Amino acid sequence: MGANRWRFAQFGNTSLAINLATVLQQSASGAFADVANAPKAALMEAASGFVMLANTDDASLSISGGPNAAQEHRWWCSQIFNPTGTWAPSVSTQATTGLLVETPGAITALKRLQSEIVAYKAKSIYVGRYVGSPVVWQFQCVSTDIGCSSHEAVVAAGTAHYFVGDDDIYAFDGARPAPIGNGIKEWFFARLNRTYISSIRAIHDRVNSRIYWFYPTTSAALTSCLVYHYDTQRWGHFDLTITDVLESITSAITYDTFADKFGTSIQYDQIPTDISYNSPYWNAATPVLSYISTADKITACPALRPAPP
């Protein structure tokens, strides 16, 4: 968590990782390694043949054409179709960098929306579109009073982003943010510990058309969850203390491997209650909506049944 939280992106068969204390890392197979002439950054996303970084720091990295500074409002894009090549700005490679300074503050979230890149600040939104050389990426500020404080609080679902703002919950289609929290926003923000609003973690349950936002209430800990069913525009809620959320993939449990997992003497009513008979836990290579518990164990979410707030 915090400024040095690791964030990841996939570009073809290459996995990329970054945080604000470490230059861009890449792995096509095996261990991760530094990408030469790449900056450090807090945020990363891939779109339209590029990898984009935001809230960057290239101080003392000697990247030709770079600002040689930590700048929380700076974005930086890779060469087209080559995120592991040099990130030195160049018209020929289309690697370039720029600033989002029409509004104050750091870039706090960076998410793809179809072929575009959306950069969020706490109270503003910018949309970046690929326009080719020499500009490469052109950003337009589309909101100067609505934004998002957490990269992990933004979820892409279909052709829209859903996120928790400073005073409401919004859907964003690339043109304008639309409030969707009517009827629950007062209740939600009265419970939310605003000091730690940037700690909100969200995950998309694609199978059930739900978005889960885990948020802090009385402390920094994530203790409650707001759930939005976007097909019906209905809300739910439950209390659960977690440390993070993720989509996990496990190997299937079969008759032959059942004893290896649960022992030879386990009875039916001793099977963990959070694994139902129709759980994806039993199927190979199936994504499972999961969370990391306070005991540092990955636990499946499907058994949760949120109630109306």
C-alpha positions as CSV (number, residue, x, y, z in Angstrom):
1,M,0.0,0.0,0.0
2,G,1.0,3.6,-0.3
3,A,3.4,5.4,-2.7
4,N,5.5,2.3,-3.2
5,R,2.7,-0.2,-3.9
6,W,3.6,-2.5,-6.8
7,R,1.4,-2.2,-9.9
8,F,1.3,-4.5,-12.9
9,A,0.4,-4.5,-16.6
10,Q,0.5,-7.1,-19.4
11,F,1.8,-6.3,-22.9
12,G,1.5,-9.3,-25.1
13,N,3.5,-12.1,-23.4
14,T,5.6,-9.6,-21.4
15,S,4.6,-8.9,-17.7
16,L,5.5,-5.5,-16.4
17,A,5.8,-4.3,-12.8
18,I,6.6,-0.9,-11.3
19,N,6.6,1.2,-8.1
20,L,7.8,4.7,-7.3
21,A,11.0,3.4,-5.8
22,T,11.9,1.0,-8.6
23,V,12.5,1.4,-12.3
24,L,10.2,-0.5,-14.7
25,Q,10.6,-4.3,-14.5
26,Q,9.9,-6.8,-17.2
27,S,9.6,-10.5,-17.6
28,A,8.8,-12.6,-20.7
29,S,9.8,-15.7,-18.7
30,G,11.7,-16.2,-15.5
31,A,12.8,-13.5,-13.1
32,F,12.0,-9.8,-13.5
33,A,14.7,-7.5,-14.7
34,D,15.2,-3.7,-15.1
35,V,14.1,-2.1,-18.3
36,A,17.0,0.1,-19.4
37,N,16.4,3.8,-19.7
38,A,12.9,3.6,-18.1
39,P,11.7,5.8,-15.2
40,K,10.2,4.9,-11.9
41,A,6.4,5.5,-11.5
42,A,3.5,5.0,-9.2
43,L,1.0,4.1,-11.9
44,M,1.0,2.0,-15.1
45,E,-1.5,1.0,-17.8
46,A,-1.3,-0.4,-21.4
47,A,-3.4,0.9,-24.3
48,S,-3.2,1.3,-28.1
49,G,0.2,-0.3,-28.5
50,F,1.8,1.7,-25.7
51,V,2.6,1.3,-22.0
52,M,1.8,4.5,-20.0
53,L,3.3,5.5,-16.7
54,A,2.2,8.4,-14.5
55,N,3.4,10.1,-11.3
56,T,7.0,9.5,-12.5
57,D,10.5,9.9,-11.2
58,D,13.6,9.9,-13.4
59,A,15.9,11.7,-11.1
60,S,19.5,10.5,-11.5
61,L,18.5,8.0,-14.1
62,S,20.1,9.9,-17.0
63,I,17.3,9.4,-19.5
64,S,18.0,11.6,-22.5
65,G,15.2,14.2,-22.9
66,G,13.7,13.5,-19.4
67,P,13.1,16.1,-16.8
68,N,15.5,14.4,-14.3
69,A,13.0,15.0,-11.5
70,A,10.2,13.4,-9.5
71,Q,7.0,14.9,-10.8
72,E,3.6,13.7,-9.5
73,H,1.7,15.3,-12.4
74,R,3.9,13.8,-15.2
75,W,2.9,11.0,-17.6
76,W,5.3,9.1,-19.8
77,C,4.7,6.6,-22.6
78,S,6.9,3.9,-24.1
79,Q,7.9,3.4,-27.7
80,I,5.0,2.1,-29.8
81,F,4.8,-1.7,-29.6
82,N,8.0,-1.8,-27.6
83,P,7.7,-1.1,-23.8
84,T,11.0,-2.7,-23.0
85,G,13.0,-0.4,-25.3
86,T,14.5,2.9,-24.2
87,W,12.0,5.4,-22.9
88,A,14.0,8.4,-24.0
89,P,11.6,10.8,-25.8
90,S,11.9,10.4,-29.6
91,V,9.8,11.4,-32.6
92,S,10.8,8.2,-34.4
93,T,10.0,5.8,-31.6
94,Q,7.0,7.8,-30.3
95,A,8.3,7.5,-26.7
96,T,7.3,10.8,-25.1
97,T,6.3,12.5,-21.9
98,G,4.2,15.4,-20.7
99,L,2.5,17.2,-17.8
100,L,-1.1,17.4,-16.6
101,V,-1.1,20.8,-14.8
102,E,-4.4,22.3,-15.7
103,T,-5.6,21.2,-12.3
104,P,-3.6,20.8,-9.0
105,G,-2.3,17.7,-7.4
106,A,-0.9,14.3,-8.3
107,I,-2.1,11.8,-10.8
108,T,-3.7,9.2,-8.6
109,A,-5.2,6.7,-11.0
110,L,-4.5,5.6,-14.6
111,K,-6.9,3.3,-16.4
112,R,-7.6,2.2,-19.9
113,L,-11.0,2.9,-21.4
114,Q,-11.2,1.1,-24.7
115,S,-8.4,2.7,-26.8
116,E,-8.0,5.7,-24.5
117,I,-6.2,6.4,-21.3
118,V,-8.0,8.1,-18.4
119,A,-5.8,9.9,-15.8
120,Y,-7.5,10.7,-12.5
121,K,-6.5,13.3,-9.9
122,A,-8.3,13.6,-6.6
123,K,-10.7,16.2,-8.1
124,S,-10.2,16.1,-11.9
125,I,-10.2,13.8,-14.9
126,Y,-8.2,13.8,-18.1
127,V,-8.8,11.7,-21.2
128,G,-5.8,10.8,-23.4
129,R,-6.1,9.9,-27.0
130,Y,-3.5,8.6,-29.4
131,V,-3.0,11.1,-32.2
132,G,0.3,10.0,-33.7
133,S,3.6,11.9,-34.0
134,P,4.8,14.4,-33.0
135,V,2.2,14.9,-30.1
136,V,1.6,11.1,-29.8
137,W,-0.9,11.4,-26.8
138,Q,-3.2,14.3,-26.4
139,F,-4.9,14.8,-23.1
140,Q,-8.1,16.8,-22.4
141,C,-9.4,17.7,-19.0
142,V,-13.0,16.7,-18.9
143,S,-13.8,17.5,-15.2
144,T,-12.3,20.0,-12.9
145,D,-14.3,19.1,-9.7
146,I,-14.8,15.3,-9.9
147,G,-12.0,12.8,-9.6
148,C,-10.7,9.7,-7.7
149,S,-8.1,9.4,-5.0
150,S,-7.2,5.8,-5.5
151,H,-6.0,3.8,-8.5
152,E,-7.5,0.7,-7.0
153,A,-10.9,2.4,-6.5
154,V,-11.5,2.6,-10.3
155,V,-13.0,-0.5,-12.1
156,A,-13.4,-0.9,-15.8
157,A,-16.7,-2.7,-16.7
158,G,-17.9,-2.9,-20.3
159,T,-17.5,0.6,-21.8
160,A,-17.3,2.6,-18.6
161,H,-15.3,3.2,-15.5
162,Y,-16.9,3.0,-12.0
163,F,-15.2,4.8,-9.1
164,V,-15.6,6.4,-5.7
165,G,-15.2,10.1,-5.8
166,D,-15.0,12.7,-3.1
167,D,-18.7,13.2,-2.6
168,D,-20.5,10.5,-4.7
169,I,-20.0,7.3,-6.7
170,Y,-19.7,7.7,-10.5
171,A,-19.8,6.0,-13.8
172,F,-17.6,7.5,-16.5
173,D,-18.0,6.7,-20.2
174,G,-15.1,8.8,-21.5
175,A,-17.2,12.0,-22.0
176,R,-18.5,13.0,-18.5
177,P,-18.8,11.4,-15.1
178,A,-22.4,10.5,-14.1
179,P,-23.4,10.1,-10.4
180,I,-24.9,6.8,-9.5
181,G,-24.9,7.0,-5.7
182,N,-28.4,8.5,-5.3
183,G,-30.0,7.0,-2.2
184,I,-26.9,5.5,-0.6
185,K,-24.1,8.2,-0.9
186,E,-25.0,10.0,2.3
187,W,-25.0,6.7,4.2
188,F,-21.8,5.5,2.6
189,F,-19.8,8.7,3.1
190,A,-21.0,9.0,6.8
191,R,-19.3,5.5,7.3
192,L,-16.2,6.1,5.2
193,N,-13.0,7.2,7.0
194,R,-12.1,10.0,4.6
195,T,-8.6,10.2,6.0
196,Y,-7.9,6.9,4.3
197,I,-10.1,7.3,1.2
198,S,-7.0,6.5,-1.0
199,S,-6.9,3.0,0.6
200,I,-10.2,1.9,-1.0
201,R,-9.8,-1.3,-3.0
202,A,-12.3,-2.4,-5.7
203,I,-12.7,-5.6,-7.7
204,H,-15.0,-6.5,-10.6
205,D,-17.1,-9.7,-10.4
206,R,-17.8,-10.1,-14.1
207,V,-19.8,-13.3,-13.7
208,N,-22.4,-11.7,-11.4
209,S,-22.1,-8.1,-12.8
210,R,-21.0,-6.7,-9.5
211,I,-18.4,-4.2,-8.3
212,Y,-17.1,-4.5,-4.8
213,W,-15.5,-1.5,-3.0
214,F,-13.8,-2.4,0.2
215,Y,-13.3,0.7,2.4
216,P,-12.1,1.9,5.8
217,T,-14.5,3.0,8.5
218,T,-13.0,3.7,12.0
219,S,-9.3,3.2,11.1
220,A,-7.1,2.6,8.1
221,A,-8.2,-1.1,8.0
222,L,-10.6,-2.2,5.2
223,T,-13.5,-3.3,7.2
224,S,-16.6,-2.9,5.1
225,C,-17.7,-3.4,1.5
226,L,-20.1,-1.5,-0.8
227,V,-21.5,-3.6,-3.7
228,Y,-23.0,-2.3,-6.9
229,H,-24.9,-4.5,-9.4
230,Y,-24.7,-2.5,-12.5
231,D,-27.2,-4.5,-14.6
232,T,-30.0,-3.6,-12.1
233,Q,-28.4,-0.5,-10.6
234,R,-29.0,-2.0,-7.1
235,W,-26.7,-1.7,-4.1
236,G,-25.7,-4.1,-1.3
237,H,-23.3,-4.0,1.6
238,F,-21.5,-6.3,4.1
239,D,-18.8,-6.0,6.8
240,L,-15.6,-7.9,6.4
241,T,-12.0,-7.0,7.4
242,I,-9.5,-7.7,4.6
243,T,-6.1,-6.5,3.6
244,D,-6.5,-6.7,-0.2
245,V,-8.6,-8.1,-3.1
246,L,-7.6,-10.1,-6.1
247,E,-8.7,-12.5,-8.8
248,S,-7.1,-15.9,-8.1
249,I,-6.8,-19.0,-10.3
250,T,-6.4,-22.4,-8.7
251,S,-6.0,-25.9,-10.0
252,A,-9.0,-28.1,-9.7
253,I,-9.6,-30.4,-6.7
254,T,-10.3,-33.9,-8.1
255,Y,-11.2,-37.2,-6.5
256,D,-7.6,-38.3,-6.7
257,T,-6.2,-35.1,-5.1
258,F,-9.0,-34.5,-2.5
259,A,-7.1,-36.3,0.3
260,D,-3.9,-34.3,-0.4
261,K,-5.9,-31.1,0.2
262,F,-8.3,-32.1,3.1
263,G,-6.8,-35.3,4.5
264,T,-8.1,-38.8,4.4
265,S,-10.6,-38.7,7.3
266,I,-12.5,-35.5,6.5
267,Q,-16.3,-35.7,6.5
268,Y,-18.7,-33.8,4.2
269,D,-19.7,-31.4,7.0
270,Q,-16.1,-30.6,7.7
271,I,-15.4,-29.1,4.2
272,P,-14.7,-25.3,4.6
273,T,-18.0,-23.4,4.6
274,D,-16.8,-20.8,2.2
275,I,-16.5,-23.5,-0.6
276,S,-19.9,-24.4,-1.9
277,Y,-20.7,-27.4,-4.1
278,N,-20.9,-25.2,-7.2
279,S,-17.9,-23.1,-6.3
280,P,-15.3,-22.4,-9.1
281,Y,-12.8,-23.8,-6.6
282,W,-13.5,-27.2,-8.0
283,N,-12.8,-26.2,-11.6
284,A,-9.4,-25.9,-13.2
285,A,-8.2,-22.5,-14.6
286,T,-11.3,-20.7,-13.4
287,P,-10.9,-17.1,-12.1
288,V,-12.1,-16.8,-8.5
289,L,-13.0,-13.5,-6.9
290,S,-10.9,-13.5,-3.7
291,Y,-9.6,-11.5,-0.9
292,I,-6.5,-11.6,1.4
293,S,-7.6,-12.1,5.0
294,T,-6.0,-10.5,8.1
295,A,-4.4,-14.0,8.5
296,D,-2.7,-13.5,5.1
297,K,-4.8,-16.3,3.5
298,I,-6.4,-16.1,0.1
299,T,-10.1,-16.7,0.5
300,A,-12.8,-17.0,-2.1
301,C,-15.6,-14.3,-2.1
302,P,-18.5,-16.1,-4.0
303,A,-20.1,-17.3,-0.8
304,L,-20.7,-13.7,0.3
305,R,-24.3,-12.5,0.0
306,P,-24.4,-8.7,0.4
307,A,-27.5,-7.2,2.0
308,P,-29.1,-3.9,1.1
309,P,-27.5,-0.9,2.9
